[in-house]
Amino acid sequence: MIFTGTPGGIGFGSKPYRPLKAGDVLRCEVDGLGAIENRVVPET
C-alpha cells in the first residue's frame, strides 16, 4: 500500500472539520493482504 496523502484543502469540506493531529492513528486493511497502521507525529 502506498499512501500519497490528500490534496491540500480537501479536509475543509468535512463537517465538523477534524484535521489529523499528533497521536492520531490511521489504519488501512485489505482482506487477504494485511493491514498497516501509522501514527501521526508532529512536523519537525
Residue, then its C-alpha position, 0 to 999 in steps of 0.5 A: m500500500i502506498f499512501t500519497g496523502t490528500p490534496g491540500g484543502i480537501g479536509f475543509g469540506s468535512k463537517p465538523y472539520r477534524p484535521l489529523k493531529a499528533g497521536d492520531v492513528l490511521r489504519c488501512e486493511v485489505d482482506g487477504l493482504g494485511a493491514i498497516e497502521n501509522r501514527v501521526v507525529p508532529e512536523t519537525 
